[in-house]
């Protein structure tokens, strides 16, 4: 099952630090999402984030170099399917829950006791 983006655990423990980072880097993430889609890599860009190294995607913005709380990686749906993080029989559920990538950033939060997709709206232009 694909986790709900409004998980209460997320709201309490993670949303503050994610939002603090997001304000600083939302334009960069939005442009990267656009590039992934315009270059036809995928219609479903995903930004895994974690405080430690993790194997999903490529490091995009490191927390040390950018003075962030989280490391931001970049990948897309295909890697999640290949790694069996989203089983093929759950793809329809993923497609239905994936929000418009021009308006929302799809983060995949990876922490010791919590892993979930989160959609954060980009600031209005």
Number of C-alpha atoms within 10 A of each C-alpha: 11 14 12 13 18 12 12 11 10 19 11 9 11 14 16 12 12 18 13 12 19 22 11 13 15 18 14 13 22 18 12 16 25 16 14 18 16 11 9 9 14 16 16 19 25 28 26 28 28 20 16 12 13 15 8 20 17 13 18 17 19 19 18 10 8 13 12 19 17 22 23 25 22 21 21 21 18 14 14 16 14 11 10 10 14 18 14 13 9 13 15 10 13 19 11 8 15 19 17 13 20 12 14 18 23 24 21 21 20 19 14 8 5 11 15 18 23 24 21 19 16 17 12 5 4
